[in-house]
Amino acid sequence: MNKIWFKGVEPDYVKEIRGDYASSLVTRKRLTQILEEKKKVNATGALSKDNYASPNLSMLQADNIGYQRALEEIIKLLE
């Protein structure tokens, strides 16, 4: 469990957060699967040749990279 879960949290709630986190294993695994699928779909779309016709290719690529990075960060929080 990532320590970020406890940042800014009152000590009284740490035990409760740990318990909720542990009991949500099935939900966290499913959510991770959903996010991994979204990463795959985004990566496939980013490689499309149609994107090269766009005058905003650099912005599209930057957006795709940012989206991938955000999904990866959320996945790490769920692990």
PyMOL Python script that loads the backbone (N, CA, C, O; Angstrom):
from pymol import cmd

cmd.read_pdbstr("""\
ATOM      1  N   MET A   1       0.848  -1.177   0.000  1.00  0.00           N
ATOM      2  CA  MET A   1       0.000   0.000   0.000  1.00  0.00           C
ATOM      3  C   MET A   1       0.890   1.235   0.000  1.00  0.00           C
ATOM      4  O   MET A   1       1.789   1.370   0.830  1.00  0.00           O
ATOM      5  N   ASN A   2       0.631   2.110  -0.920  1.00  0.00           N
ATOM      6  CA  ASN A   2       1.412   3.326  -1.095  1.00  0.00           C
ATOM      7  C   ASN A   2       1.183   4.278   0.082  1.00  0.00           C
ATOM      8  O   ASN A   2       0.054   4.449   0.542  1.00  0.00           O
ATOM      9  N   LYS A   3       2.260   4.891   0.560  1.00  0.00           N
ATOM     10  CA  LYS A   3       2.177   5.794   1.708  1.00  0.00           C
ATOM     11  C   LYS A   3       1.354   7.049   1.429  1.00  0.00           C
ATOM     12  O   LYS A   3       0.923   7.721   2.365  1.00  0.00           O
ATOM     13  N   ILE A   4       1.135   7.367   0.186  1.00  0.00           N
ATOM     14  CA  ILE A   4       0.365   8.558  -0.175  1.00  0.00           C
ATOM     15  C   ILE A   4      -1.061   8.470   0.375  1.00  0.00           C
ATOM     16  O   ILE A   4      -1.705   9.496   0.591  1.00  0.00           O
ATOM     17  N   TRP A   5      -1.553   7.252   0.599  1.00  0.00           N
ATOM     18  CA  TRP A   5      -2.894   7.071   1.148  1.00  0.00           C
ATOM     19  C   TRP A   5      -3.042   7.731   2.516  1.00  0.00           C
ATOM     20  O   TRP A   5      -4.150   8.081   2.923  1.00  0.00           O
ATOM     21  N   PHE A   6      -1.928   7.902   3.224  1.00  0.00           N
ATOM     22  CA  PHE A   6      -1.982   8.431   4.584  1.00  0.00           C
ATOM     23  C   PHE A   6      -1.547   9.893   4.691  1.00  0.00           C
ATOM     24  O   PHE A   6      -1.595  10.484   5.770  1.00  0.00           O
ATOM     25  N   LYS A   7      -1.127  10.465   3.575  1.00  0.00           N
ATOM     26  CA  LYS A   7      -0.668  11.849   3.591  1.00  0.00           C
ATOM     27  C   LYS A   7      -1.836  12.778   3.935  1.00  0.00           C
ATOM     28  O   LYS A   7      -2.867  12.771   3.263  1.00  0.00           O
ATOM     29  N   GLY A   8      -1.660  13.569   4.985  1.00  0.00           N
ATOM     30  CA  GLY A   8      -2.672  14.530   5.393  1.00  0.00           C
ATOM     31  C   GLY A   8      -3.861  13.914   6.112  1.00  0.00           C
ATOM     32  O   GLY A   8      -4.866  14.589   6.337  1.00  0.00           O
ATOM     33  N   VAL A   9      -3.760  12.643   6.473  1.00  0.00           N
ATOM     34  CA  VAL A   9      -4.859  11.948   7.149  1.00  0.00           C
ATOM     35  C   VAL A   9      -4.584  11.919   8.647  1.00  0.00           C
ATOM     36  O   VAL A   9      -3.460  11.675   9.085  1.00  0.00           O
ATOM     37  N   GLU A  10      -5.609  12.167   9.404  1.00  0.00           N
ATOM     38  CA  GLU A  10      -5.468  12.099  10.858  1.00  0.00           C
ATOM     39  C   GLU A  10      -5.132  10.663  11.257  1.00  0.00           C
ATOM     40  O   GLU A  10      -5.673   9.716  10.686  1.00  0.00           O
ATOM     41  N   PRO A  11      -4.242  10.501  12.232  1.00  0.00           N
ATOM     42  CA  PRO A  11      -3.821   9.153  12.648  1.00  0.00           C
ATOM     43  C   PRO A  11      -4.980   8.229  13.014  1.00  0.00           C
ATOM     44  O   PRO A  11      -4.865   7.012  12.865  1.00  0.00           O
ATOM     45  N   ASP A  12      -6.069   8.772  13.479  1.00  0.00           N
ATOM     46  CA  ASP A  12      -7.223   7.953  13.859  1.00  0.00           C
ATOM     47  C   ASP A  12      -7.803   7.200  12.663  1.00  0.00           C
ATOM     48  O   ASP A  12      -8.398   6.136  12.831  1.00  0.00           O
ATOM     49  N   TYR A  13      -7.635   7.737  11.475  1.00  0.00           N
ATOM     50  CA  TYR A  13      -8.233   7.139  10.285  1.00  0.00           C
ATOM     51  C   TYR A  13      -7.317   6.164   9.553  1.00  0.00           C
ATOM     52  O   TYR A  13      -7.769   5.459   8.651  1.00  0.00           O
ATOM     53  N   VAL A  14      -6.046   6.110   9.919  1.00  0.00           N
ATOM     54  CA  VAL A  14      -5.090   5.255   9.213  1.00  0.00           C
ATOM     55  C   VAL A  14      -5.520   3.788   9.282  1.00  0.00           C
ATOM     56  O   VAL A  14      -5.506   3.088   8.269  1.00  0.00           O
ATOM     57  N   LYS A  15      -5.896   3.331  10.454  1.00  0.00           N
ATOM     58  CA  LYS A  15      -6.310   1.930  10.609  1.00  0.00           C
ATOM     59  C   LYS A  15      -7.553   1.642   9.775  1.00  0.00           C
ATOM     60  O   LYS A  15      -7.655   0.587   9.149  1.00  0.00           O
ATOM     61  N   GLU A  16      -8.492   2.575   9.766  1.00  0.00           N
ATOM     62  CA  GLU A  16      -9.718   2.401   8.982  1.00  0.00           C
ATOM     63  C   GLU A  16      -9.414   2.341   7.484  1.00  0.00           C
ATOM     64  O   GLU A  16      -9.983   1.523   6.762  1.00  0.00           O
ATOM     65  N   ILE A  17      -8.519   3.206   7.029  1.00  0.00           N
ATOM     66  CA  ILE A  17      -8.128   3.212   5.607  1.00  0.00           C
ATOM     67  C   ILE A  17      -7.457   1.890   5.252  1.00  0.00           C
ATOM     68  O   ILE A  17      -7.755   1.302   4.212  1.00  0.00           O
ATOM     69  N   ARG A  18      -6.555   1.423   6.106  1.00  0.00           N
ATOM     70  CA  ARG A  18      -5.882   0.142   5.856  1.00  0.00           C
ATOM     71  C   ARG A  18      -6.903  -1.000   5.741  1.00  0.00           C
ATOM     72  O   ARG A  18      -6.793  -1.852   4.859  1.00  0.00           O
ATOM     73  N   GLY A  19      -7.879  -1.007   6.623  1.00  0.00           N
ATOM     74  CA  GLY A  19      -8.904  -2.057   6.594  1.00  0.00           C
ATOM     75  C   GLY A  19      -9.745  -2.011   5.336  1.00  0.00           C
ATOM     76  O   GLY A  19     -10.001  -3.037   4.706  1.00  0.00           O
ATOM     77  N   ASP A  20     -10.176  -0.804   4.973  1.00  0.00           N
ATOM     78  CA  ASP A  20     -10.976  -0.645   3.754  1.00  0.00           C
ATOM     79  C   ASP A  20     -10.177  -1.056   2.524  1.00  0.00           C
ATOM     80  O   ASP A  20     -10.701  -1.709   1.622  1.00  0.00           O
ATOM     81  N   TYR A  21      -8.918  -0.671   2.494  1.00  0.00           N
ATOM     82  CA  TYR A  21      -8.046  -1.008   1.374  1.00  0.00           C
ATOM     83  C   TYR A  21      -7.910  -2.526   1.242  1.00  0.00           C
ATOM     84  O   TYR A  21      -8.047  -3.081   0.151  1.00  0.00           O
ATOM     85  N   ALA A  22      -7.640  -3.184   2.365  1.00  0.00           N
ATOM     86  CA  ALA A  22      -7.457  -4.639   2.352  1.00  0.00           C
ATOM     87  C   ALA A  22      -8.730  -5.364   1.936  1.00  0.00           C
ATOM     88  O   ALA A  22      -8.666  -6.373   1.233  1.00  0.00           O
ATOM     89  N   SER A  23      -9.873  -4.866   2.358  1.00  0.00           N
ATOM     90  CA  SER A  23     -11.126  -5.553   2.051  1.00  0.00           C
ATOM     91  C   SER A  23     -11.635  -5.281   0.636  1.00  0.00           C
ATOM     92  O   SER A  23     -12.618  -5.884   0.204  1.00  0.00           O
ATOM     93  N   SER A  24     -10.983  -4.395  -0.073  1.00  0.00           N
ATOM     94  CA  SER A  24     -11.439  -4.047  -1.424  1.00  0.00           C
ATOM     95  C   SER A  24     -10.586  -4.682  -2.518  1.00  0.00           C
ATOM     96  O   SER A  24     -10.522  -4.167  -3.634  1.00  0.00           O
ATOM     97  N   LEU A  25      -9.938  -5.790  -2.205  1.00  0.00           N
ATOM     98  CA  LEU A  25      -9.018  -6.422  -3.159  1.00  0.00           C
ATOM     99  C   LEU A  25      -9.677  -6.742  -4.494  1.00  0.00           C
ATOM    100  O   LEU A  25      -9.116  -6.433  -5.545  1.00  0.00           O
ATOM    101  N   VAL A  26     -10.840  -7.345  -4.471  1.00  0.00           N
ATOM    102  CA  VAL A  26     -11.524  -7.731  -5.716  1.00  0.00           C
ATOM    103  C   VAL A  26     -11.854  -6.489  -6.540  1.00  0.00           C
ATOM    104  O   VAL A  26     -11.651  -6.472  -7.754  1.00  0.00           O
ATOM    105  N   THR A  27     -12.359  -5.459  -5.882  1.00  0.00           N
ATOM    106  CA  THR A  27     -12.708  -4.216  -6.579  1.00  0.00           C
ATOM    107  C   THR A  27     -11.465  -3.560  -7.150  1.00  0.00           C
ATOM    108  O   THR A  27     -11.483  -3.087  -8.287  1.00  0.00           O
ATOM    109  N   ARG A  28     -10.383  -3.524  -6.378  1.00  0.00           N
ATOM    110  CA  ARG A  28      -9.144  -2.908  -6.873  1.00  0.00           C
ATOM    111  C   ARG A  28      -8.568  -3.675  -8.057  1.00  0.00           C
ATOM    112  O   ARG A  28      -8.060  -3.069  -9.000  1.00  0.00           O
ATOM    113  N   LYS A  29      -8.644  -4.999  -8.017  1.00  0.00           N
ATOM    114  CA  LYS A  29      -8.151  -5.797  -9.146  1.00  0.00           C
ATOM    115  C   LYS A  29      -8.977  -5.518 -10.403  1.00  0.00           C
ATOM    116  O   LYS A  29      -8.431  -5.363 -11.495  1.00  0.00           O
ATOM    117  N   ARG A  30     -10.287  -5.457 -10.234  1.00  0.00           N
ATOM    118  CA  ARG A  30     -11.157  -5.195 -11.401  1.00  0.00           C
ATOM    119  C   ARG A  30     -10.901  -3.810 -11.960  1.00  0.00           C
ATOM    120  O   ARG A  30     -10.813  -3.633 -13.175  1.00  0.00           O
ATOM    121  N   LEU A  31     -10.780  -2.830 -11.085  1.00  0.00           N
ATOM    122  CA  LEU A  31     -10.498  -1.468 -11.540  1.00  0.00           C
ATOM    123  C   LEU A  31      -9.155  -1.410 -12.254  1.00  0.00           C
ATOM    124  O   LEU A  31      -9.016  -0.705 -13.253  1.00  0.00           O
ATOM    125  N   THR A  32      -8.178  -2.134 -11.758  1.00  0.00           N
ATOM    126  CA  THR A  32      -6.875  -2.189 -12.423  1.00  0.00           C
ATOM    127  C   THR A  32      -7.004  -2.785 -13.819  1.00  0.00           C
ATOM    128  O   THR A  32      -6.382  -2.293 -14.761  1.00  0.00           O
ATOM    129  N   GLN A  33      -7.803  -3.836 -13.961  1.00  0.00           N
ATOM    130  CA  GLN A  33      -8.036  -4.429 -15.279  1.00  0.00           C
ATOM    131  C   GLN A  33      -8.672  -3.420 -16.234  1.00  0.00           C
ATOM    132  O   GLN A  33      -8.273  -3.316 -17.394  1.00  0.00           O
ATOM    133  N   ILE A  34      -9.650  -2.690 -15.746  1.00  0.00           N
ATOM    134  CA  ILE A  34     -10.317  -1.677 -16.570  1.00  0.00           C
ATOM    135  C   ILE A  34      -9.323  -0.613 -17.016  1.00  0.00           C
ATOM    136  O   ILE A  34      -9.316  -0.221 -18.183  1.00  0.00           O
ATOM    137  N   LEU A  35      -8.488  -0.146 -16.103  1.00  0.00           N
ATOM    138  CA  LEU A  35      -7.513   0.898 -16.438  1.00  0.00           C
ATOM    139  C   LEU A  35      -6.450   0.383 -17.403  1.00  0.00           C
ATOM    140  O   LEU A  35      -6.010   1.115 -18.289  1.00  0.00           O
ATOM    141  N   GLU A  36      -6.033  -0.880 -17.234  1.00  0.00           N
ATOM    142  CA  GLU A  36      -5.058  -1.467 -18.168  1.00  0.00           C
ATOM    143  C   GLU A  36      -5.651  -1.546 -19.569  1.00  0.00           C
ATOM    144  O   GLU A  36      -4.953  -1.304 -20.554  1.00  0.00           O
ATOM    145  N   GLU A  37      -6.918  -1.879 -19.663  1.00  0.00           N
ATOM    146  CA  GLU A  37      -7.586  -1.932 -20.967  1.00  0.00           C
ATOM    147  C   GLU A  37      -7.656  -0.534 -21.589  1.00  0.00           C
ATOM    148  O   GLU A  37      -7.455  -0.378 -22.794  1.00  0.00           O
ATOM    149  N   LYS A  38      -7.936   0.463 -20.780  1.00  0.00           N
ATOM    150  CA  LYS A  38      -7.968   1.844 -21.283  1.00  0.00           C
ATOM    151  C   LYS A  38      -6.587   2.265 -21.788  1.00  0.00           C
ATOM    152  O   LYS A  38      -6.476   2.956 -22.800  1.00  0.00           O
ATOM    153  N   LYS A  39      -5.544   1.850 -21.083  1.00  0.00           N
ATOM    154  CA  LYS A  39      -4.174   2.152 -21.537  1.00  0.00           C
ATOM    155  C   LYS A  39      -3.904   1.517 -22.895  1.00  0.00           C
ATOM    156  O   LYS A  39      -3.322   2.142 -23.782  1.00  0.00           O
ATOM    157  N   LYS A  40      -4.335   0.264 -23.045  1.00  0.00           N
ATOM    158  CA  LYS A  40      -4.111  -0.465 -24.294  1.00  0.00           C
ATOM    159  C   LYS A  40      -4.852   0.201 -25.457  1.00  0.00           C
ATOM    160  O   LYS A  40      -4.287   0.382 -26.536  1.00  0.00           O
ATOM    161  N   VAL A  41      -6.118   0.563 -25.233  1.00  0.00           N
ATOM    162  CA  VAL A  41      -6.912   1.223 -26.272  1.00  0.00           C
ATOM    163  C   VAL A  41      -6.293   2.566 -26.640  1.00  0.00           C
ATOM    164  O   VAL A  41      -6.217   2.911 -27.819  1.00  0.00           O
ATOM    165  N   ASN A  42      -5.858   3.314 -25.654  1.00  0.00           N
ATOM    166  CA  ASN A  42      -5.239   4.612 -25.912  1.00  0.00           C
ATOM    167  C   ASN A  42      -3.939   4.451 -26.703  1.00  0.00           C
ATOM    168  O   ASN A  42      -3.677   5.208 -27.638  1.00  0.00           O
ATOM    169  N   ALA A  43      -3.136   3.470 -26.323  1.00  0.00           N
ATOM    170  CA  ALA A  43      -1.866   3.250 -27.026  1.00  0.00           C
ATOM    171  C   ALA A  43      -2.106   2.853 -28.471  1.00  0.00           C
ATOM    172  O   ALA A  43      -1.392   3.302 -29.367  1.00  0.00           O
ATOM    173  N   THR A  44      -3.102   2.018 -28.701  1.00  0.00           N
ATOM    174  CA  THR A  44      -3.440   1.610 -30.069  1.00  0.00           C
ATOM    175  C   THR A  44      -3.886   2.816 -30.885  1.00  0.00           C
ATOM    176  O   THR A  44      -3.467   2.985 -32.030  1.00  0.00           O
ATOM    177  N   GLY A  45      -4.724   3.643 -30.305  1.00  0.00           N
ATOM    178  CA  GLY A  45      -5.195   4.848 -30.995  1.00  0.00           C
ATOM    179  C   GLY A  45      -4.066   5.831 -31.274  1.00  0.00           C
ATOM    180  O   GLY A  45      -4.055   6.499 -32.308  1.00  0.00           O
ATOM    181  N   ALA A  46      -3.117   5.916 -30.346  1.00  0.00           N
ATOM    182  CA  ALA A  46      -1.999   6.845 -30.512  1.00  0.00           C
ATOM    183  C   ALA A  46      -1.101   6.443 -31.681  1.00  0.00           C
ATOM    184  O   ALA A  46      -0.428   7.285 -32.276  1.00  0.00           O
ATOM    185  N   LEU A  47      -1.099   5.158 -32.002  1.00  0.00           N
ATOM    186  CA  LEU A  47      -0.255   4.671 -33.094  1.00  0.00           C
ATOM    187  C   LEU A  47      -0.945   4.714 -34.456  1.00  0.00           C
ATOM    188  O   LEU A  47      -0.354   4.327 -35.465  1.00  0.00           O
ATOM    189  N   SER A  48      -2.171   5.175 -34.487  1.00  0.00           N
ATOM    190  CA  SER A  48      -2.932   5.229 -35.730  1.00  0.00           C
ATOM    191  C   SER A  48      -2.281   6.174 -36.742  1.00  0.00           C
ATOM    192  O   SER A  48      -1.844   7.272 -36.396  1.00  0.00           O
ATOM    193  N   LYS A  49      -2.227   5.733 -37.970  1.00  0.00           N
ATOM    194  CA  LYS A  49      -1.661   6.565 -39.042  1.00  0.00           C
ATOM    195  C   LYS A  49      -2.509   7.800 -39.306  1.00  0.00           C
ATOM    196  O   LYS A  49      -2.012   8.798 -39.826  1.00  0.00           O
ATOM    197  N   ASP A  50      -3.788   7.735 -38.949  1.00  0.00           N
ATOM    198  CA  ASP A  50      -4.673   8.887 -39.140  1.00  0.00           C
ATOM    199  C   ASP A  50      -4.202  10.100 -38.344  1.00  0.00           C
ATOM    200  O   ASP A  50      -4.440  11.241 -38.740  1.00  0.00           O
ATOM    201  N   ASN A  51      -3.542   9.850 -37.238  1.00  0.00           N
ATOM    202  CA  ASN A  51      -3.052  10.962 -36.411  1.00  0.00           C
ATOM    203  C   ASN A  51      -2.027  11.819 -37.154  1.00  0.00           C
ATOM    204  O   ASN A  51      -1.910  13.016 -36.892  1.00  0.00           O
ATOM    205  N   TYR A  52      -1.288  11.212 -38.076  1.00  0.00           N
ATOM    206  CA  TYR A  52      -0.242  11.948 -38.786  1.00  0.00           C
ATOM    207  C   TYR A  52      -0.817  13.008 -39.718  1.00  0.00           C
ATOM    208  O   TYR A  52      -0.109  13.931 -40.121  1.00  0.00           O
ATOM    209  N   ALA A  53      -2.080  12.882 -40.056  1.00  0.00           N
ATOM    210  CA  ALA A  53      -2.724  13.867 -40.920  1.00  0.00           C
ATOM    211  C   ALA A  53      -3.136  15.114 -40.139  1.00  0.00           C
ATOM    212  O   ALA A  53      -3.473  16.142 -40.726  1.00  0.00           O
ATOM    213  N   SER A  54      -3.106  15.012 -38.833  1.00  0.00           N
ATOM    214  CA  SER A  54      -3.531  16.138 -37.993  1.00  0.00           C
ATOM    215  C   SER A  54      -2.426  17.182 -37.867  1.00  0.00           C
ATOM    216  O   SER A  54      -1.270  16.837 -37.622  1.00  0.00           O
ATOM    217  N   PRO A  55      -2.775  18.454 -38.032  1.00  0.00           N
ATOM    218  CA  PRO A  55      -1.771  19.502 -37.831  1.00  0.00           C
ATOM    219  C   PRO A  55      -1.400  19.644 -36.348  1.00  0.00           C
ATOM    220  O   PRO A  55      -0.426  20.310 -36.000  1.00  0.00           O
ATOM    221  N   ASN A  56      -2.187  19.012 -35.495  1.00  0.00           N
ATOM    222  CA  ASN A  56      -1.940  19.074 -34.047  1.00  0.00           C
ATOM    223  C   ASN A  56      -1.317  17.782 -33.521  1.00  0.00           C
ATOM    224  O   ASN A  56      -1.558  17.397 -32.377  1.00  0.00           O
ATOM    225  N   LEU A  57      -0.537  17.128 -34.334  1.00  0.00           N
ATOM    226  CA  LEU A  57       0.031  15.838 -33.949  1.00  0.00           C
ATOM    227  C   LEU A  57       0.809  15.923 -32.643  1.00  0.00           C
ATOM    228  O   LEU A  57       0.672  15.047 -31.789  1.00  0.00           O
ATOM    229  N   SER A  58       1.616  16.951 -32.472  1.00  0.00           N
ATOM    230  CA  SER A  58       2.422  17.048 -31.247  1.00  0.00           C
ATOM    231  C   SER A  58       1.529  17.191 -30.014  1.00  0.00           C
ATOM    232  O   SER A  58       1.836  16.640 -28.957  1.00  0.00           O
ATOM    233  N   MET A  59       0.435  17.922 -30.148  1.00  0.00           N
ATOM    234  CA  MET A  59      -0.488  18.063 -29.017  1.00  0.00           C
ATOM    235  C   MET A  59      -1.219  16.754 -28.735  1.00  0.00           C
ATOM    236  O   MET A  59      -1.440  16.402 -27.576  1.00  0.00           O
ATOM    237  N   LEU A  60      -1.592  16.036 -29.785  1.00  0.00           N
ATOM    238  CA  LEU A  60      -2.236  14.739 -29.606  1.00  0.00           C
ATOM    239  C   LEU A  60      -1.318  13.764 -28.888  1.00  0.00           C
ATOM    240  O   LEU A  60      -1.737  13.050 -27.977  1.00  0.00           O
ATOM    241  N   GLN A  61      -0.057  13.743 -29.313  1.00  0.00           N
ATOM    242  CA  GLN A  61       0.912  12.839 -28.693  1.00  0.00           C
ATOM    243  C   GLN A  61       1.157  13.215 -27.228  1.00  0.00           C
ATOM    244  O   GLN A  61       1.245  12.341 -26.365  1.00  0.00           O
ATOM    245  N   ALA A  62       1.264  14.507 -26.956  1.00  0.00           N
ATOM    246  CA  ALA A  62       1.466  14.957 -25.578  1.00  0.00           C
ATOM    247  C   ALA A  62       0.270  14.560 -24.720  1.00  0.00           C
ATOM    248  O   ALA A  62       0.439  14.131 -23.578  1.00  0.00           O
ATOM    249  N   ASP A  63      -0.929  14.700 -25.261  1.00  0.00           N
ATOM    250  CA  ASP A  63      -2.132  14.313 -24.532  1.00  0.00           C
ATOM    251  C   ASP A  63      -2.142  12.817 -24.263  1.00  0.00           C
ATOM    252  O   ASP A  63      -2.463  12.388 -23.155  1.00  0.00           O
ATOM    253  N   ASN A  64      -1.797  12.024 -25.261  1.00  0.00           N
ATOM    254  CA  ASN A  64      -1.754  10.565 -25.096  1.00  0.00           C
ATOM    255  C   ASN A  64      -0.749  10.154 -24.023  1.00  0.00           C
ATOM    256  O   ASN A  64      -1.035   9.290 -23.195  1.00  0.00           O
ATOM    257  N   ILE A  65       0.415  10.772 -24.042  1.00  0.00           N
ATOM    258  CA  ILE A  65       1.447  10.450 -23.051  1.00  0.00           C
ATOM    259  C   ILE A  65       0.981  10.837 -21.651  1.00  0.00           C
ATOM    260  O   ILE A  65       1.179  10.082 -20.699  1.00  0.00           O
ATOM    261  N   GLY A  66       0.370  11.998 -21.524  1.00  0.00           N
ATOM    262  CA  GLY A  66      -0.136  12.433 -20.223  1.00  0.00           C
ATOM    263  C   GLY A  66      -1.220  11.514 -19.703  1.00  0.00           C
ATOM    264  O   GLY A  66      -1.257  11.202 -18.513  1.00  0.00           O
ATOM    265  N   TYR A  67      -2.101  11.079 -20.584  1.00  0.00           N
ATOM    266  CA  TYR A  67      -3.171  10.162 -20.207  1.00  0.00           C
ATOM    267  C   TYR A  67      -2.599   8.829 -19.732  1.00  0.00           C
ATOM    268  O   TYR A  67      -3.030   8.285 -18.715  1.00  0.00           O
ATOM    269  N   GLN A  68      -1.627   8.310 -20.474  1.00  0.00           N
ATOM    270  CA  GLN A  68      -0.968   7.053 -20.090  1.00  0.00           C
ATOM    271  C   GLN A  68      -0.310   7.187 -18.722  1.00  0.00           C
ATOM    272  O   GLN A  68      -0.411   6.292 -17.882  1.00  0.00           O
ATOM    273  N   ARG A  69       0.361   8.306 -18.510  1.00  0.00           N
ATOM    274  CA  ARG A  69       1.059   8.526 -17.244  1.00  0.00           C
ATOM    275  C   ARG A  69       0.057   8.603 -16.087  1.00  0.00           C
ATOM    276  O   ARG A  69       0.305   8.049 -15.016  1.00  0.00           O
ATOM    277  N   ALA A  70      -1.058   9.281 -16.296  1.00  0.00           N
ATOM    278  CA  ALA A  70      -2.082   9.398 -15.254  1.00  0.00           C
ATOM    279  C   ALA A  70      -2.686   8.024 -14.927  1.00  0.00           C
ATOM    280  O   ALA A  70      -2.864   7.685 -13.756  1.00  0.00           O
ATOM    281  N   LEU A  71      -2.998   7.243 -15.955  1.00  0.00           N
ATOM    282  CA  LEU A  71      -3.538   5.909 -15.718  1.00  0.00           C
ATOM    283  C   LEU A  71      -2.551   5.050 -14.936  1.00  0.00           C
ATOM    284  O   LEU A  71      -2.938   4.317 -14.027  1.00  0.00           O
ATOM    285  N   GLU A  72      -1.285   5.145 -15.292  1.00  0.00           N
ATOM    286  CA  GLU A  72      -0.249   4.368 -14.610  1.00  0.00           C
ATOM    287  C   GLU A  72      -0.134   4.775 -13.139  1.00  0.00           C
ATOM    288  O   GLU A  72       0.052   3.920 -12.274  1.00  0.00           O
ATOM    289  N   GLU A  73      -0.242   6.039 -12.861  1.00  0.00           N
ATOM    290  CA  GLU A  73      -0.179   6.514 -11.479  1.00  0.00           C
ATOM    291  C   GLU A  73      -1.352   5.981 -10.659  1.00  0.00           C
ATOM    292  O   GLU A  73      -1.179   5.577  -9.509  1.00  0.00           O
ATOM    293  N   ILE A  74      -2.539   5.980 -11.251  1.00  0.00           N
ATOM    294  CA  ILE A  74      -3.709   5.441 -10.554  1.00  0.00           C
ATOM    295  C   ILE A  74      -3.560   3.946 -10.323  1.00  0.00           C
ATOM    296  O   ILE A  74      -3.914   3.450  -9.254  1.00  0.00           O
ATOM    297  N   ILE A  75      -3.045   3.226 -11.301  1.00  0.00           N
ATOM    298  CA  ILE A  75      -2.837   1.793 -11.159  1.00  0.00           C
ATOM    299  C   ILE A  75      -1.869   1.517  -9.999  1.00  0.00           C
ATOM    300  O   ILE A  75      -2.097   0.601  -9.208  1.00  0.00           O
ATOM    301  N   LYS A  76      -0.823   2.284  -9.900  1.00  0.00           N
ATOM    302  CA  LYS A  76       0.139   2.105  -8.802  1.00  0.00           C
ATOM    303  C   LYS A  76      -0.510   2.351  -7.445  1.00  0.00           C
ATOM    304  O   LYS A  76      -0.168   1.687  -6.466  1.00  0.00           O
ATOM    305  N   LEU A  77      -1.440   3.295  -7.377  1.00  0.00           N
ATOM    306  CA  LEU A  77      -2.137   3.550  -6.117  1.00  0.00           C
ATOM    307  C   LEU A  77      -3.027   2.370  -5.717  1.00  0.00           C
ATOM    308  O   LEU A  77      -3.269   2.135  -4.533  1.00  0.00           O
ATOM    309  N   LEU A  78      -3.500   1.648  -6.699  1.00  0.00           N
ATOM    310  CA  LEU A  78      -4.395   0.526  -6.431  1.00  0.00           C
ATOM    311  C   LEU A  78      -3.649  -0.753  -6.059  1.00  0.00           C
ATOM    312  O   LEU A  78      -4.245  -1.678  -5.508  1.00  0.00           O
ATOM    313  N   GLU A  79      -2.363  -0.812  -6.351  1.00  0.00           N
ATOM    314  CA  GLU A  79      -1.583  -2.028  -6.079  1.00  0.00           C
ATOM    315  C   GLU A  79      -1.186  -2.125  -4.629  1.00  0.00           C
ATOM    316  O   GLU A  79      -0.527  -3.086  -4.232  1.00  0.00           O
TER     317      GLU A  79
END
""", "prot")
cmd.dss("prot")
cmd.show_as("cartoon", "prot")
cmd.util.cbc("prot")
cmd.orient("prot")
